[in-house]
C-alpha cells in the first residue's frame, strides 16, 4: 500500500517548509506517515470486508492483496496466516496489519524459499570474497537469479541486470536487496504469464482446464507430463472445480518449478537415491560420488563431463552438489531425455498416436540395440495397444529400468573393461578353477593397492570385500554352491564390484585433496572451470593431422596398456611435452630459459603422478603463477582468446 508522491510531500510540508528535515522532524514525519498508512489500510480492509463482520476471509484476502500490487502467492499466504491468525481462518484488522508486515518483509517468499535463496546468495558472495569484494556483484546478479528460478528466467534476469547497469549501479548487493530483485523478477514473470494466459484463454472465461494448461506450458517452453499436471491441479485448485483462474495458474507454475516438474513420488525417489550415496548425511556429494549415482541409475559419464555437470548446477559455488542441486541436475537430464523420446515418437507416430504395431520397435529404439529384446518386451506387459506420448514415455522408463537392473552386475564398466578384468582375474586364478581362494587373493589385493600388512589395513580390506559381495548379490549375482566352500574368497563378479568400490574410494580421496588445493589458490570458480575445460580438452585432444594422429594413437595404446595392468588407473593427466604444446598453441614463445622456469614451477606444485605427468591442480597452480607474473605476455594472449570465444 504505497502513498502517492503528492501525499507524501503534503505530509512533509505539514512538518517543515524547508527542503531538509532535522532528525526530530523526521521522527515526527515517520509517526504521521505510519498513522496515515494505518488509516489507508483501514479503508481498504473495510472495502473488502463484504459482510461488515470486522473480519476478512482468505477468499477476500486474495483480491485485496492483488489490488495493493502484492504478488499473490498461496504458500506465502498460508505461512503468514499461520503466524498471525488465531486459528479461525479469518483476520481481524489488527491481524491483517501483522499479516501485511510479514508478507511485505519477506518479499512474498516463504521461510524455506528465503533459506534456499540465502544459500545461493552466500555462494556467490563467497566467490566475490576471493577477489576481495563483499556481497553479490551486479555482474553476478543474473546468474544468481537463474540459480534460484531456473534457466527459463534468464531473459528476465538479464533485463533486471541491464536496468541496473543503465542506472550506473556498480556497488555490491546485500541479501535484502537480492530478495527485492528476486521479487521483481517474479513480478516480471507474472506479467508474462498473464499475457500468455489471456492468449490461451480463447473463450475469455478467465479459467483453464488441464488440456489448456498443458498447451500453455508447452508454449512457455516446458514439457509437461499429464500425471504432473493432474497432481498439481488437485493441490492449487482453490475451488476444486478442475479449472484454474490466473492466480491459481501462477501458483501452479511456481510449485511446478519448485519441484522441477516432478511428481511427489518422483521427488521421494530422487531424495532416496541421493541419501543412499550421501553416506555421512552432510547434504553434500562430490563429483565422483555424483558419478557413482549416475552409474547407479544407468549413465556412465566421463570425468570431464562430470565436472561440466557440477559447474552447471553448483549454485552455491562450493564445488559439491546438495540435494536441491541434484534435483535440478536430474530435471535437466529429464528434459533432454524427453526431447530425445519425442523425436523417436514423432518418427513412428500416426497423428498423435503410436499405433500398436509400432510400439515395440519404438520402445526398443529408446534403449538402443537392433531387434526388440527382453527389456522392451517385458516393459509392454502384454499385447501392445495404441498409445499417446505420455504412455510411450512410461513404457520407455520401464524398459530402461529392466535394462539397468540386468546390467547392474557390470558396475558401469564397459564390455571391453570387463574383458580386461576377466583377464586379470584369470591371471590370479592359479589352478584355473574359475574362483579365487584366500591364498590367490593376497597377490591380487596387493596389485590393486589393497594392502593387508596391519590389522587396520586388513579390516579396511574386509570392509571393501564384504561390501563388494553385498553389491554383487544386490545386482542379481547368485553364488553357485561350489562358491560357498571354505577358502573361496572372490568370484569374478564380486571382483568387478570390488574394483568399482576401490576406484570410487580412491577417486573421492583424490578429489577432496584436489578441492582443498584448488580452494587454497583462491581463484574464482568460473576461472577454475575455464582452465579445467582447457586442461581436459588438450589432455583428450583429437587431431586431424596424420602425423599427430600416429603419435596420439601410440599414446592411447600406452594408456590402454597401463590401464590393463592397473584397472584403477583412469586419471586424466597431461605430460610435460603435451603441456608445452598447449602453451605454444596459446601463442606463447618459449625460450630455453622460460621452459626451465616452467619446469621448476611444475616441480614446486608437488601434484604430479609417478610418471611426472601433471594433474589438474598442478596445471592450475602453474597457470595462476603465469597469470600473476604475466609470464611470456600470457595475459594479453588469454584476453584475446576470451574475446574470440565470446
N, C-alpha and C positions, 0 to 999 in steps of 0.2 A: 504494500500500500504506500505509494510514493506521492508526496505532495508536489504540486507544480512549482516551478521556479518562482512564479509570481507570488504564490502563497508563502513560500519561504522568505522571499525578500520583504513582503509585508510584515511578517513576523519579526524579522531582523530590524526593520525600520521602527518598529514599536519599542525597541530597546535603545537604539542609538541612531543618530542622524549621520554619523561618520562612516567612512568606508572600512574602518577597522574596529575590532572589539578587544577590550581587555578580558582577562580571564573571568572575573566575576560576571561580566556581561555575557560572556559565552555560556557560563553555567546557567544563567537566567534564561538565555535563549534555548538551551537544551531542555530545560524544565518545561517551558511553554510549548516547545516542539513536541515533547512526549505527550503532554496533555492534549494537544491538537490531534496527534496521531490516535490517541485513545478515543477521542470524540468521533474521528473518521471511521475507526473500526466499529464503534458502537452503532453508527448509522448503517454501515454495511451489514453488520450482524442482524439488525432489525429487518433489513431488506430481504434477507434470505431466511429469516425465521417466519416461514409462511403461516403457521398456526398461532403465532404470537405467544408461544409457550415459554419463551425465555431460554429455549434450548434449540440447537440445530442438530440434525442427524447427519450421518456420514453421506447419505444421498444428497443432502443440501450443502454439505461441505465441499463436495467436488466442484460444482459450478461456481461457488463462492471463490475458491482458490484460483480457478481459471480466470475469473473476472478481474482478479488482482494482478494477473500476469505471472502467477506461480506456475511452475511445471507440475502438473498433477500426476503424482506417482503413487500408486496404490500401496506398495511396500513401505514407502516413507510415511504415508498417512497412517498406516497401521502401527508403525513403530512409534510415531509421535503420540498417537492416541493411547497407546499402552502406558505412556508416561504421565499424560495429563488428564485422562478420562477416569472418572470414579467407578467405571465398570458398567454403567447403564447404556453405553453405546451412543450417548448424546452429550453435547458440550454446552455448558453454561457460558456466559460471556467471559467470565474470569478464566475458565478452562480454555476457551477459544484463544485468548491472548497468550496463554502459556504455549498452546499448540503452535501459534504463528511464530513465536520466538524460537522454538525448537526447529520448526520447519525451515525458517529463514536462515538460522545459524548454520544448519547442516547443508545448505545449498540444495536441498531436496534429495540428499543421499542418505542411505541408511548407515548405521554404525559399521556394519560389515563391509559395505561398499567403500566407506571412508578409510577403513583399515587397509583394504586392498590397494586403494589409491595412494595411501601414505607409503606403502611398501614400494610402489613404483617410483614415487617421488624421491624416497630415500636412496634408491638405487642410482638414479640419475644425479642426485646431489653428491653422492659419494664419488661418482665418476668425476664430477666437476672439482671436488676437493683435491684430486690427484694433480690437478693443474693449478692449485692454489686459489680456487674460486668457491665461494659459498653459495648454496642454494641451487635452483634449477635455472639453467641459462635459457634465454629466449630461443636460441638456436635449437635447443633440445626439446622445447615445448611440444612441437607437433609429434615427435617420436614418443614422448611420454603420454600424450593423449591417445595415440594409436595403441600404445601398450595397455591402456585402460579399456578402451572401447572397441578395439579390433581394427583390422585393415580397412573395413568399409568406411571408417571415419577419417581416413587420411586426407580426403579433399577438404572436409570441414576444418580439420586440424591445421592444415596448411593455410587456410583462409584466415584463421584467427592469428596465426604467427605473422602472416603478411600484414595484417592490420596493425599489429604492434610495431613492426619494423617501419611502416609508413609513418607512425606517430613518433618514431625515433626512440622507442623504449629499448634501452640496452642493459638496464640493471637486471640482476637476477631475481627470480620469483620465490616468494615464500610459499609454504603449503596452503594457507588460506587463499592466497592469490591463485594457486594452481587449482584449488577447488572451484573458485569462481569461474575460471576459464573452462573447467570441465562442465559446469552448469551451462555456460554459454554455448558450448559445443552441443550439448544435449538439446538445448532450445533450438539451435540451428537445424539439427536433425529432425526435431519435432515439426518444424515448418515444412521441411522436405517431405516428411511422411504425410503431412496434411495435404500437400499438393497431390501426392501420389494417391492418397486415399480418395480424394474428390474425383480424380481421374478415373478410378476403377469403380466408383460408386455410380454405376450407369443410371439407376433409377432415381438417384438423388434422395434416397431414403435416410442417408446418414448411417446405414447399417450394412454389414458384410457377413456373409456366411463363410463356411470353411473353404469352399471352392474359390470364392473371390479372394479370400485371404491368401491362398496358395498362389494364385496368379499374380497378386500384388507383390508377394515376397520374391517371386521369380524376377519380376520387373526391377526389384531393388537389388538383385544380384545374388540371392540366396538359392539354395537347393533344398526346399522344404520337403520332408517326408510326411506322409499322411498321419502316421502314428504320433509324430511330434506335434503336429498341428492340433490333432484331436485332444491330446493330453493337455496342451496349453489352453485350448478353448475352455475346457472344464474349469481351469484354475482362474482365468481372468474374466470370464463372462459374469458380470455382476448380477444381471437379471436371470441368467440361466436359460435364455431363450435360443441359444445356439447361434446368435449373431452378435457382432461386436460394433459398438459405436467407436468414434475415433479415439476417445480416451482409453477405452478398453484395448483397442488395437495397439496404441502406443505402449501400453503396459505389456501387452503380448510380445511386442518386439523387444522390449527391454529384457524380459525374462528369457526369451529365445536366445538373445545374445549373451546374457549372463551364463546360461547353460551351454553356450556354444553349439546350440542346435541339437543337443542330445536329450533323450528322454531321461526320466529319473532312474529307470532301471539301467540304462547305459552308463549314466554317471556313477552309479553304485559299482558297476563292473570296472570302470576306469579307475575308480578310487581303490578297489580291491587289488587290482594288478599293481598299482603304484605302491601301495602299502606293503605288498609282498616283497618288493625289491628295495624298499626303504627300510632296511633291516633295523636301524637304530631309531626309527621314528622321528627323525630330525626334520621331516618335510623338505628334504634336500637330496637329490641324486646327482652324481657327476656324469660326465659324458660317457664313460664306459659302462656305468650301471644303466644308463639310457640304452646303450647298445644291447645289454642283456635283456631289457624289457622288450625292445623291438624284435630281437631274435625270438623271444618267447611267444610273441604274437605273430611270428611268421615272416619278419622282414630282416634280411641280412644287409646291413648298411656299412659302407666303408668308413674308415676313421675320418677322412676329410669331410665327408658328408655329415657325419655325426656332429662335428664342430660347427658346421654351417647351420645345422638344425638348431643347435643350442643357441647360437648367436641370434637366430631369428626369433626365438620365443623367450629368451632370458631377459625379461622386462626389468628386473631389479638389478641387473648387471653384476651379479655375484659369481658368475661362471658355473652355476649349478641350476638344476630345474626343480622348482617346487610343484606341488600338486596342481595349482591353478595354471601354471605354465605348461605342465604336461597335458592338461585338458585342452589347452589351446593348440598344442602340437598335434594331438590326435584329431582335432577338428580340421586343421589344415590338411592333414593326410586324408581325412574322410572326404573333404571337398574334392581333392584330387582324384580319389577313388571313384566318387560318384560321377565325375566328368568322364572318366575312363569307361565306366559301366554304361553311361548314357550313349557314348559313341558305339559300343557294341550293340546295345539295344536298338539304336536307330538303324544299324546295318541289317538287322534281322526282322524288324517290326513291319507290320502292315497297319497303316493308320497309327493309332495309339496303343495297339495291342500286339503282343508277341504270340503268334499262333502256336498251337500245341506241338506241331511237328518241328518247330524251330527252337523250342525251349531248351532241350538238352544240349544242342550244339552251342547255343549262346551262353549257357552256364559253363560249359566246358571251356569255351574261349576265355571266359573271365578268369579262370585259374591257370590257364596255359596248357600246352600239350595239344596233341592232334585229335585222335579219336576219343570219344567220350569214355572216361574211365570210371572207376568205382566211386570216387568222391562226388562227381557230378551226378551220377545215377542215384546215390544214396540221398543226395540233397532234395531230389524231386518227390520223395515219399512213394509215389505210385505213378500211374499213367498221367503225364502232364496235361494241363488244360491251358486254354488261352489266358494270358496274364498281362497285367499292366506293369509299368516301370517299378513301382514300389514292391510288387510281388517278386519281380525279377531280382531286385536288389537283395531281398530276403533270401532267395534261393542261392544267390551267389555267395552271400555271407555264410550260409550253411556249408556249401561246397568247400569254401576256403577253410572253414573250421575243421572239416574232416581231413583235408589235405595237411593242414598244420599239425593236427594231432598224430597223423600217420607218420610224419617226418620228424617228430619231436626227438626221436632217438638219435638223429644226426647232430643234435646240439648246434644247429645252424652252420655246420661245416659243409662245404661243397662235396660233391661226389669225388672230385679229384683229391681233396684233402682227406676224405675218408679212406681213399685208397692208400694214401701216404701213411695214414695212421695204422692201417691194416699191415702194411709192410713193416712198420716199426714194431707192432705187436708180435708179428711172426718172428722177428729177429730175436726177441727175448723169450719166445716160447721154445726153449731148448729141445724138449722132447717132442715138439710138434703135435701135441695132443689137443690143440685148439683152446687151451686155457693156460693162464699163468699162475703158477703156485707161489707160495711165500718166498722161496729161495730165488726164483726167477724174477720176482717183483723188485727185489732190492736194487739191482742194477738199473732197471727201468726207472724207478723213482729217482735215483740219483741223477740220471741223464736228463730228466725233465725238471731238475732243480729242487726236488723234494728230498732233503737230507734227513737221515734218521740217526744222527750221531748222539744226540742228547735226548733225555726224556721229554723235554719241551717240544723238540722237533718231531719226535715220534708221535706225541699227542696231536700235534698240528696235522701231520700226515694222515693219521687215522680219522681225524675230523673230515678232511677232504675226501678220503676213501668212502667213509660212511655216507656222506652227502652225495657222492657220485653214484653209489649203489641205489640210494633212495631216488635220485633223479632218473636213473635208468628204469627203475621199477615204475615210476610215475609216467614215464614215456612209453610204457607198454611192453618193456623188455621183460620176458619171463625167464628166470634161470632154469635150465634143464636140471633133472635130478642128479646127473653126474657132476654138475657145478656146485652141488651142496656138500660134496665130500670134504673131509678135513684137508686143509692145506691149499684149497683153491682160493686164490687171492682176488683175481680180477678176470672177468670175462671181457671180450673185446668191447662190447657196447658200454660197459662200465668204465673202461679206459677212455672211451670217447668223452663221456661225461666228466671224467676226472681232468682230462686235458682242458676242457672248456672252463671248468671251475678254476684251475690254476691260471689259465690265461686271463680270465676276468679279474682274479685277485691281484695278479701282478700288474695288470693294466691300471687297476684302480689305485694301487700304491704309487705307481709312477705318475699317474695323473695328479694325485694330491701333491706330490713333491713338485711337479712342474707348475701346478697352480700357485703354490707358495712362492716359487721362484719368480714367476711372471708377475705376481702381485707385488713383490719387492721392487720390481722395476718401475712401478707407479706409472705405467703407460695407460692412456685411455683405451677402453675396451674396443672401440671402433678401430683404433690404430693397430691393436694386437690382432684383430680379426683380418685386417687388410694384409698384414705381414704373414699371417697364417695361410691365407689364400696363396700368396706369393711362394711360400715355402712348399706347400703341398703341390701346387701346380708345377713347380720345377722338379720336385722330387719324383713326381709321377709323370713327367713330361712325355708327350707323344710327338714325335717329329716326323716330317715328311722327307728329310734328307736321307738318301740311300746309305751314305757313309755313317751318319749318326744313328740310323736305324740298326745297322750292324753292331755298333758299339752298345746301343741300348739293349739289343737282343742278348748280347753277351752278359750285360749287367743283370737283366731279368733272369737269365738262366742261372747266374751265380746266386741271385737272391732266392730263386726257387730251390736250388740245391741246398742252400743254407737253411731254408725253411723245412726242407725234407729231413735234414739232420736234426733240426730242432723245431718241432711244430709250434712251439711257443713264441718263436721269433717272427713277429709280423709288424715290428715297429717301422714307421716311416722315418728315414734319415736322409741326410744329404752329405755326400762325400766332399772332401775339400776341393777336389777338381771340379765337381758339379757346382759348388758354392762360388768358385771363381768364375765359372762360366755364367752363372746367374748375375754376378756383379758386372761382368763385361757386357751382358745383354742389356743392362740398365744404361749403358753408355759410359761407365767409369773407365778411366785409363789407369791401369795398374802397373806401376814400375816395380822393379825387384824390391826396392825399399818399402813400397806400400804393401806389396804382397807379404813381406816379412812382418810388417806391423799387424796385418790381419791375422796371420798365423799365430802371433803372440797373443792377440786378444782372444782368439778361439780357445787357446790352451788355458787362459785365465778363467774362462767360464766354468770349466770343470764339468760340462754337460755333454760329453761325447760318449759314444759307446765304445766297446772293446776294440773295434776296428778303426777308431779315430774318426768316425762319422758324426756330423752334427745332429743332435736332437733339436726339436723346435725351440726350447728355452735358450739353448746356446746360440742358435741363429738369431733369436730375438734380441738377446743381450748385445751381440756384436752389432746388429743393425742400430740399436739405440746408441751405442758408442759412436758409430759412424755419423749419425744424425747430430748428436751433441757436439762432435768435433768438426762437423761438416767435411768429413773425410772425402777427399778427391772431388769436392763440389757436389756431393750426393744430394743435398737439399734442393738445389735447382733442378737436378735430374728428376727427383721424385715429384716435385711440384709440376713440372712439365708433363710427366706421366699421368698424374692425377687429373690435370686439365684435359688431357687427351681422352682419358677414360670417361670423364663427365660428358 
